[in-house]
Amino acid sequence: MGLAACAWHPPAPMALTPVRIPARVRAAIAGEIAAAGDVELFFTATTDPAGDLVAVELLARGHASAVPAITRDLVPGQVVLHNHPSGNLTPSDPDLEVASRLGERGVGFVIVDNEASRDLTVTRPHRPPPERPVDMDWVEQFFAAGGPLATRFAAYEPRPPQVAMAKAAAEVINQARPRLVEAGTGTGKSLAYLVPAARWAQQNQKRVVIATHTIHLQQQLITKDIPQLAAALDSPLKAVLVKGRGNYLCLRKLDEAIAQSDLFDAGEQPVVAALAEWARTTRDGSLADLPDPPPPAVWERLASDADSTLRARCPHFDRCFFYQARRHAAAAHLLIANHALLAADLAVRAASGGGETAAVLPPYHRVVIDEAHHLEEAAVHHLGTQTSRLACLRALGRLHRAKGGSLLAQLGRALAKLPPFAEQAGLMRKVHDGLGARIGEARALTESCFDDLDRLLLPDPLLSNCDLDAEATAPQRPATDRLLKELGATLSATARDVHRLLKQCAALPPTIADGLASPLTDCAGGVNRLLAVADGLLTLTGPRPENRVRWVERRRSNLVGFSLPVELRDELAQALFRPFPGTLLTSATLSTGNDCAFVADRLGLGDGEPTPLSPLVLPSPFDYPHQLRCLCPTDLPEVNEPRFDQAAADLIATIARRHGGRTLVLTTAFRQVRSLALALRDGLAPEITVLAQGEQDRHLLLERFRTDTGFLLIATDSFWEGIDVVGPALSAVVITRLPFRVPDDPLEVARTEALRARGRQPFAHYTVPIAILKLRQGVGRLIRSRTDRGEVWILDHRLVHKSYGARFRNALPVAVEAGAAARLLAGLEG
């Protein structure tokens, strides 16, 4: 064969098939452009299965050279169009930026001239293949007596409530409609939602997020439930526990800390050395893998940070712990996260227009929220803003501090190491002198500003918070606004000064600028953080925004400012239910009586699209009448009387002796934890050991309680739920009072005012239902298996004597026995 026969010819360039625009659609576009005059317009268009335009809608009108790009509600398969009045259809840089962002979401981008006679397709729409639903017969067979679960696990027993919940979860996933499902303890709800979620994710090669409130449940899912499910499925299942970026060590920052010892104080350097040793052997480089967590001040400066990442340019990119975790997550069917991480992701997507791109989490298409009664509280802080004295000082100190170890000091050191160049001395003077002085002035202003705010808003040392928009605060508002605006402007100006220096450095010849890449990236992250703090200050100024509550709160030497949404109904609709309508919300406690109306109302389910499926309440399979007794002594003092703690301690001691310890006491305040521990410890020793929350690490405290029967554990908020003590270690739970929330919290006050504005009585429609959910969680600590037996004592006789007490009693799994304590104790002996 001759050489000519083997000659290689480059293939013809591939042409992008243009989106076809029918004549009637072109006429409609041209008509709108003519009516608007010589300006740019922004259209959205629906397409048929072939990707050709079917109909257009005008979304925005601009001027001769620009138009707003309204992209929030666009879905894959749609097309956006806009005209170039000049007739030049070449896409501008903003066009390409919008087209790229929309292209990742499957949305096409087309430019037309004013007559709509010529057009340029920048990106074509992508219509994903139809989703394959989960087969209901398959679900039922999977849980059946002869199904995969029964074949795999000898002790497996079908549970009708579990099958009912699995089918309810499959309906949510298949129909893409949200739903509340309450599944009582023992239902097996984790496996009930995991089975259809995993099946759907495998069939469609799309991810499902499983979000929980507690670490305990995340660990149960990832170490027990999902491995069991994977063993019973006929195809591989991959699930990943997703953590926030700040949980991962940054190897680049660690290397720099080792190479530049003065970045950390002498007392911190051994911690850095220990982290370097750990980094060689760690499984995933996350905080959870550390035997002992380092001081927050050290970890914060060494953790991975979205504002200071070199991405693929980083020399450690291939080994980067965070990006390794992201790659694992991108290949997963199920993403296990906490509520806070999901809320952060939703907030980022809501701010950026949503879509199919990665945000805090990789793209996903269905959501399961377990422990959903906590969703409102988890989401509210991520959909609002928070700033403080310490946040301002830390942002400034991160950029520059007198004793060194700051980002600008790193930049100055990097500049000094470079071969001499013309601008070197001037840049170093700006780093060490000019910007250092400017940041020092900003730090002094921060201190004085927050001191003045403290004196103005919280003059009484006994006051802990102040509503910025309350009528009583109106006389101080001009002064507080002036202080906050002055500080915000100063911090913003300081950030801009640093940014100008960074631009000067980045504009140096590449042979010089490349040697500054790492410190420039870190400094840019510091600038972004300072700007975010300044923006947070400004949210506290001016007229009160709609559906927002703003207040300051004293926390020891720190003063914290909040601006949070009062009600999340609209925010959750925009951020969660509309972009992710296939959302299942489940918990053992969603109903406050006969239905889930309270939680549905708080979360905005039922207000417009998408229309939710009917809530489902599934009973627990436990035989509560034979396993549990619920008792309320009516002869104790009122819970707010000074005599109550001693009377409660006397009765708790009797209960604990009767059970040989094995008693969990749940309170609503640390003050009462300390008071009861002091009153009980000496009298019960040595037969019974009193453990008190706050005296030992929570996890160690719980493990100690589980291991023996001679303990009485007194605890507060975090022990009311999310803990499992199965078997003989726990046979009595004592609840000292009905768990009403503190009524003077500004967010709680604002929520009650919002309810009044809606014509509802706050105590009946908010305060009581919230407390019922909490009480049900506390009562649920006792019976965790079919063999558990015991008593729940509720020492607050408002449960019996107040009219609202009936609502609490009706929400409990057994009838409440009320009477004198001695008679109740005698009845137990019988």
N, C-alpha and C positions, 0 to 999 in steps of 0.2 A: 504494500500500500504506500503510495507516495505521500510526501509531506503535505501537499495541497489538500489531499482528501482528509487529513487530520486537522486541518485548520479550525481553530475555535472561534466562533462568532458570538459576541455578547448577545444575550436575549433582549428582545425589544422591551422597553420600559413598560411596566404594568400601568394601565390607565385606571383611574378611579371612576367607576360607573356613576354618572350623575344621578341625582334624585330626579325622577320624572315629575314635572309639574303640569297637570292638565290645563287646557286653555281656560276653562271656567275659573280655576283657582288663580291662574295668572291675571285674569280680568279683575278678580276680587282684590288681589294685592295691589294692582295698578290703580284701582279706584280709590283705595284707602290712601295711597301715597299722593295721588292728585288732590284729594280733599284736604290733606294735611299741609300741602305746600312743599317747598324745597327743603325738607328736613328728613332725618333718619327715623325710621320706625322699626319696632321690634315685634315680630309675629311668632306665634307657635302654631304648628300644624300637626294634625294626626295623619297617620299613614296606613295603607293597606298591608296585607302580608308580604307583598313584594317590595315594600319600602317606598311606594309612590304616594305623593300627597293626595289627601282626600278632602280636607277642609282646613282653613286657616282662621286664626283669631288674633286680633290686634291686642298686644299686651302693654306697649309703652310707646311714647312719642318723645323724641329728643330734639336736637337742633341740627344745623347743617353738617356737623362733623361727629356727632356722638349721640348715643341713645342708651338709656338704662337697660341692662340685661336682666330680665326677671326670670330666674331659673329654678326657684325653690321647688315648685310642684311638678316639674317635668319628670316624665317616666321613660324608661327604655322604649325605643320604637318611635318616639316623637321627633320632630324636626323644628329647629328655630330658623327663622329667616330674618334678615334685615337688609335694607337697601343702602347703596352708596350713591348719593345724589350726584357725585362727580361723574358717574358712569364707569369709573375705574374699579373693577371687581377684585383687584388684588387685596387679599386680607391684610389688615393692619396688625400690629403686635397685639393690641387688645382683642381683636377678632380671634387671633390664634390662641390667645390665653383662654378665652371663653370656650372656643371650639375644643381645645384640649380637655378642659375640665368637663364639658358636656359629653365629649366622646367617650371618656372613661365611664360615664353613666349610661351609654348606649343611645345618646341623643345626637341626631345629626345637625349639621350647621351649613346653611346655604346663604350666599350673598346674591342679591339681584340688583338690576338697575331700576331707575324710577318707573320705567314702562313695563317692568317685569318680563321683558322680551329676551333678556340675556340673564344667565345665572351661572354661578360657580359653586359647585359642591365642595366644601372644605372637608367635612367628614360625613359619612353616611350613617344613618341610624342603624342600630343593632336591635333587632327584636328577638329576645331570648326564646328558646324552644318552650313549648307548653310544659308547665310543671306536672309531674306525675304524682297523683294523690296517693296517700297511704290507704291501702285496702282495709276496710273495716273487718272483713272476714279474716284477713291475715292477723290483725290485732287480736281478735278473739281467740284464734287458734294458738297464737304465741303464748297466751296466758292460760290456755286450757290444761286439763289434767294430763293429757298426753302430748302437750306441746313442747317446744324447745326448752323453756324454763324448767318444766317438770323432768324432762329427760336429762338435763344437765345437773340439776340440784335435787338430791334425794329427799330433802326435807321440805321441798316446795309444796304449797297448798294454794289452789286458786282462791282468790278473794273477790267476790262479786263487786264490792265498791272499787277495787283497784281496776278491774276490767272496765267498769263504767267510766272511771276517770280517764283511762287510756283512750277510750273512744271519744270522750269529750275533748281531750287534747288533740286527737287526730282531726276532729271537726274544725277546731281553731286553725290548725295547720293547713288543712285542705281548702277551707273556705276563705282563709285570710280575713277572719273576723275575730276581734278580741273577745275574751270571756274571763269571768271570775269563776274559779272552782275552789270551794272549800273542801278539804279532805281531812277528816279527823285523824288523830294520832293512831297509827297502826294500819292505816289504809294501804300503805306502800306507795305513796304519791310520787316519790322520786322515780321509781322504776316505771310508774304509770305514764309520766310525761316523757321520760327518756326513750322509751321504746318507739313511740310514733315519731319523736323528733329525730332519732338516729335513722330510722327507716327512710324518712323524707329526705334527710340530708344525704344519705347514701344514693338514693334513687336520682336525685336532682343535682348532685355535686354542688350543693349550696350549704352555707354554714347556718347553724342555729346557735344563738346565744342562750346560755342558761345562767341567770343572774340570781345570786342569793345574798342575804344580809349578813350571815355569820360565816366566819372562817370554818367553824365546825362542820357546817353543811357542805361547804365547798370540798373539804377534805374527805367527807363521807362519799360524795359523788365521785371524786377523782380516784380514790383508793379502794372503794368497795363497790358501789352501785354500777359504775361504768365498766370496770373489769368483768363483773358478773354478766352484764348485758353483752359485752363483746364476745364472751365465751359462748353465749347462746345464739348469736347471730351467724348467718351463713356467709357473711362477707366482712372484710376488715373494717373496724371502726376506730377512728382516731379522735381523741378528745384532748384538749390542752387547757390547763389552768392558766388564765391570762392575768398578769399583774401589771400595775401601773409602771410607767417608765422609771420613776424615781426609786423603784425597788431594786434596780440593777446597778452594779458597779461599772463605772466607765474606766476601761483599761488605759485610755489615753491620759485621762486626768491622774490616774494612779501613777503612771510612768513619770509624769511631770512632777508629781509630789515627791517621788523617790529621788529624781534628779536634782530638784531644787528644794533642799531641806528647809529653807526659811519660809516656804509657803505655809507651814504649820508651826504652831508653838511647840516648845520643847516638850510640854506635857502631852501633846497630840501626836508627836512623831512615833512613839511606840505603837500607837493604834494604827497608824498608817503602815508601819512595818508588818504588823500582824495581818492587816488586810492584804498586803502584797503576798505574804506567805499563803494565806487562804486562797487567793486568786489562782494559785497554781493547781489547786486540787478540787476546787468547788465544782459541784455538778452543774449549776446554772448561774452562778454569780449573783444570786438574789439575797436580799436580807434574810429571808426565811431559811436559807442554808447556813447562815452564820450561827455558831454555837452561842455567842454572846453578841447582841447588837452593839455597834459602836455608838459613841455620843452623837446625837443628831447634828451638832455643829460640824463634825468631821464628815459624816456620811453625806450631808447636803452638798458639800463641796466636791465630793468624789462620785456622786451618783450620776447616772445617765440623765441627760436633759435635752428636751426637744429644741431649746433655744440655742444650744451650743454643741451641735453635732456636725461633724465633717462628712457624715454619711460615707459614700464610697471612697472619698478622698482620705479617710482616716487610715493610718497604717494598721490599725487593729480591727478594721471592718470585718474581716472574715471570722475573727475570734470574738467579736463584740457580743457580749452576753445578751444585750437587749435585742439586737437584730437576729441573733440565733433564735431567740424566743419568738420574734415576729415571724420568722420563716416557718417555725413549727406551727404557729397559729394559722398561717396562711394555708397550710396543708391539712388542717383539721376539719372534721365534720361538726364537732361540738366545741364551742368556746365557753369555758366555765369562768365566770367573773363575779365580782361583788356588785352590789347596787351602785356604789359610788363610782366605779369604773364605767358601768353602763351609762349612768347619768352624765358623766364627763364626756363620754363619746356622743351621746345624744345632743349635749350642749354644743359641741364642736360642729356636728353635722347641721344643727339648726342654724348656727351662725354662718356656716359656709354654703348653705343651700342644699345640704343633704347629699344624696346620691350614692353611687356604687363604689366610691373611692374609699381608701382606708382613712380613718381618723384616729381616734385613740385605739379602736379595735379594727381588725380587718373587716371588709364588707361582709354583711350577713343579711339574711332575708326573713327569718322568723325569730321570735323572742319568747322565752319562758322565764317568768319572774316568780321565783319561789320566795316564801316569807314576804309576800307582796303587801302585807299590812304595814311594812316599813318603807314602801316605795316613796310615799310623799315626803317623808322626812329626809330620805337620802337624796332625792332629786332637788329639793328646795335650795340647798346650798350651792349646787352646781349650776342652777339656773338663775342665781343671783350673784352678788359680789360681796367681798369681805376684805377689809384692809385694817391696818393697825400701826401703832407706833413702832413695834418691833419689825413689822414687815418693811416699813420705810427705812429704818436704820440698817436692817440686814441687806436690803437692796443697795444702799449707798456703800456699806462696808464691804460688800462683795466686789464693788468696783475699786474702792480705794480705802485703805486704813493706814494710820500712821506707822504701825509696827510692821508693815509689810504683809506679804502673803495674800495680796489682792490680785484681781485680774489685771489692773493697769500696771501693777508691779511686774507681773509676768510679761506683759507687753514691753515694758521698759527694758527688762533683762534681755528679751529676744532682740530688741533693737540694738542694744549694746554689743551683742555677740556678732552682729552682721559686719561684713567688710565695710570700711568707710564709704559713705556716699554723701552727697551734698546736703540733703535734708535731714541727716541723722541727728545732729545736735539740736536743731530746732524742734524736731518731733520729741526727742527725749525730754527737753525742757517742758514741753506741754504736758507730757505724761507725769513727770515728777513734781512740777511746781504749779503750773497753771491749773490743771484739772484737779490736782490734790487739794489746792486751796479752795477751788469752787465746791468740791464735794464736802470739804470741812465746813464751809458756810451753810450748805444745805443740811448737813447733820445738825448743826446748832439750831437752825430754824425749825427743824423737825421736833427737836426736844422742846423748844419754847412754845411752838404751836400746840403740841399735845398737852403740855402743862396748862396752857391757857384754856384749851377745850375742857380739860378736867375740872378746872376751877369754875368755868362758866356753866357747865352742864351737870356736874356732880359735886356741888359744893358741900354736901353732907357726906361724911365718910361712910355712913351706913347705906347710902344709895349705891346700887351696883349697876343700874342701867338708866338710860334716858331716851325716850322716844323723840326723835328730832322733829317730828311733824305734829307733836301734841300741842294742844292749845296753850298749855302751861309753859312750853318752850318757846313760844312765838317771840317774846321780847329778846331772847338770846340769838334768834336766827340770823339777823344781819351780821352780828359779830362772828358767829360760827362759820357762816358762808364765806366771810372775808378771809378768815384764817385758813380754811380748807382750800379756797381758791388760790391764795397766795402760796401755800405750800405746794399745791398741785402744779402751779405754774413754774415754781422754782425747780421742782424735781424734773418736770418735762424739759425745761431749758438746760438743766444739767445733762440730761440724757442726750439732748441734741448736740451739746458741746462735745461729748464723748464720741457721738456718732460721726461728727465732722472729722475728728482726729482719725477715726477708723477708716473713713473714706480716703483721707490723704494717704494713709498707709497702704490701703488696697490699690491705690492708683500708682504706686511705685512700679518700676520695671519688674516683670515677672521674676527675674533672677533674684530680686530682693524681696518682693512681696510673698513669694512662695515660702520663704523662711519664717514668715509671720502668720501663716495660715491658722495655726492652732490658737495662739493668743487672740488673734482677731476674731475668730469664731466665738471663743469664750466671752470676750468683751461685748460682742454683739448680743449674746444671750443676756449678759448683765444689763445692757441698755434696754432690751425688751422687758426685762423684769421690772426695771425702774419705771418705764412708761406705763406698765400695767398697774403698778402701785399708784402712780399719779392719776390714772384714769379712775381707779377705785375711789380715791378721795373726792373726785368731782361728782361721782354718783350720789354723794351725800349732800350736795348743794342744790339750791334752787327749789322750785315747787315740787311737791311730792308727786312722783309718777303714778299713773294709774296701776292699781293692784300691786303696790309695793309698800313695804314697811321699812323704815330706816331708823336705826338707833345706834347709840354708842354704849359700850359695856366695859366696866372696869374689871380687869383680871389681874389682880396684884399690881405690878408696876406697869402693866400694859393696858392701853386703851384701844379697844377694837370697835370698828365701825362696820355696820351691816346694812345692806340694801337687798332685801329678799322678796320674792313673790309671795303674796298673802295666800292666794289660792292657785293651785296648779292646773285647774281644769283646762284652760285654754293652752297653757304651755305644754302640758303632756299631750294634748290633742295634736299640736303642731310638731312636737319633737318625737313622739313615740307612736301614737295610734294611727296617724295618717301615713307616715312613711313606712311603718311596720304594723299593718293592721292585723297580721297573724300573730298576735301577742296573747299568750296564756298567762294569767295572773292567778297564783295559787298560794295557799297557806292552810294551816290547821285552824286559823282564826281569821275569818273574813266576815262572818255574820255576827250581828249584835242582838240576835233574837231569832226571828224566823227567816230573815233574808240578808242579802249582802248590800242592801240599798245604801247604807252609810258609806261604805268604801267605794262603791260605784260612783256616788255623788262626789266624794272628795277627789277622785281621780278623773272625773269628767267623762266617765263611760256612759254613753247614751245621749250625749249632747251632740247631735249632728252625725256626720259621717266620720269613720265607718260605723255602721250599725252593729252593736255587739250581739253575740249570741246570749241566750238567757243564762243567768248565773246558775250554778249547780252547787248544791250543798250535799255532801256525801257523809254519812255517819261513820263514826269509828267502829271497827269490829269488836272492840273491847266490851266486856260485860260489866259496864260501870256499876249497876246496882249491886253486884256481888263483889266488886273489887274496890269500891271507893265509898267512903262516907265523908260528907261535908258538914261541918259543925260551926255554929256561930254562938258563942257565949254572950248572953244579953245583960249580964250583971257586971261587966267591966266598966270602968269610967269612960267618958267620951274620949275619943282619940286625941283631941286637942288639949285635954286637961293635963296639968303637970303630974298627976298621980298615975297616968296611964302607963308609962314605961315600966314602973315598978310592978304594977298589977299584971301587966303583960309578961314581965320577966318571971313572976311567980308561977303563972300558968304554963309558960314555956318550959320551965324547969320540971314541972310535974309531967308534962307530955314527953319530954326528953328522957326522964327516968323510966317512964312506962315502956319506952321503946329501946332503952339501952343506948341512947344517942340516936343515930339514924334519922336525924331531924334537920330539915332545911327551913330556916326562918327568912322570909322575904320582907324587906322594909322598903320604904320609898325615899329614905334619906340616910346619908352617911352618919349624920348626928345620932340617929336612932341605932345604927349598927354599933357605934362606940358605946352608947348608953347601955344597950342590952348586953353587950360583951362584958362590960364592967360589972353589971349586976349579976350575971350568971356564972362567970368563970370560976370564982372561988367556991361557990356553993355546989357546983357539979363535979369539981375535981375530987379525986383522981379518976373516978369511974368513967366520966364523960369529959372529953376534951372539947373546949369551945374554940372554934375557928372563926375568924372575922375577916371579911373582905377588906383589903387595904393593908393588912399586916403581912401579906405574902403575895407572890405572883399569882394571878387568877388561875392560870393553868395548873400550877403546882398545888394550889389550894384545892381545886376540884379533884385532882388525882389523889390527893391525900384523903379526901372525904370518901372517894369511891373505894379505897382499898381496905377499909375497916368499918366496923359497925359502931364504934364507940365515939362518934363525933357528932357535934351539933355545929352546923355552919350558919352563920348570920351574914346575909348579903343584901345587896340592893340592886339597882337597875339591871345590870348586865347578866344577872343570874335568874331573872324572871323568865328567860327563854333561851333557846339554843344550847341547853345542856341536857345530857342524858345520863341519869344514874339508874341503871337497870338492876333489879335484884334486891338483895337484903340490905344494901348500904343505905337505902332510903325507904322509910315507911311512914313518915309524917312530914307534911308541909304546913308551916304556920305563916299566914299572911297577916301582917299587923294592922293594915288599914286598906281601904279601897284606894286604888292607885290613881287618884285624880292628879292631873298635871298642875304645876305651879301657875296660879291665875294671873300673876303680874309679869310674866314673860311677854315682851313687846310683840313677838310673833303670835302668841296665843291671843293677846288682846286684840290684835288686828284681825285675826280670824273670826273672833266673836263679833267684832263690828261689821265685818263683811257679811256674816250670816244675818245679823239684824237688818242690814240693807236689803237682803233678799227676802225679808219678812219671816225669818225663822228665829226661834228662841234658842240662843247659843247653848245654854246648859243642857237642854233636852236633845238638841240636834248635833252637838259636838262634844261637850265635856263628858257627858255620860257615855256615849258610844265609844269614845277613845279609852275611857277607863274600863269598860266592859271587855274590850279586846285585850287589854293588858292583864286584867284579872283572869281571863280564860287562859292566857299564856302561863301565868303563875300556877294556876290549878293543874295545868297540864304537865307540870314537872314531875308529878307523882307516879302516874300510871303510864309506863313506857313499854309494857309487854303484857301478854295474856296472863302471866303468873304473878304480876305485881299486885300487892294489896296494901291498903293504908288509909290514912285520914288526912283531910285538909281542914285546918282550923282557920277561920276568918274572924279576927278579933275585933272587927269594926261593926258594932251592932246597928249602924246605919243601914246595913244590908237587910235588916228586918224591920227597923222602925221608921225608915223614911219611905215616902211614896215611890221614889225612883228605885228603891231597893228591889222591887219586884222585877225590874228589867234586868238587873244583875242576876237574880236568882233564876230567872227563866233562861238565861244564857248558859247556865252551868249544866254539866252532864247528869247530875243527880239532884234530888230535892235537898234543900238545906234543913238540917235539924237545928232548931234554936231553943235556947233555954239557959238556965243557970249553969255555970261551968261545972260545978260539982255533980249536977244531975247528968250532964252530958258525959262526963268521965265515968260515972257509975253505969250508964247505959252501955258504954263500950266494954266494960268488964262483963256485962251480962251477955 
